[in-house]
């Protein structure tokens, strides 16, 4: 079999590992141990953008390709985008509409007037 999909879920309580910040790394460590004990190799691992996990994987498992899940990347991107547009509004930059400052392909989501108005309404709270 060329491709294998492995799913492992670990339940970690914060009092087991010194606080909630350490829970993700503890769960990941347990999962990697679980896979290793069964002789399974992990080629790609997708996680959120927790800095502790990135450092741990770079140092302890450099052979694993560590990728970030799209939801967290998109969430951060949209937040940064909204901040940028809000700053433009505060600065009085009226030369651009919301779709102009959003790069393709995301700008397609704002082509319809109701969405543009909805975003503009949210941005106006910061202006």
ABEGO torsion letter per residue (X at the ends): XABBBBBBBBBBBAAAAGEAAAAAAAAAAAAAAAAAAAGBBBABBBBBABAAAAAAAAAABAABBBBBBAAAAAAAAAAAAAAAAAAAAAAGBAABBAAAABBOAAAAAAABAAAAAAAAAAAAAAX
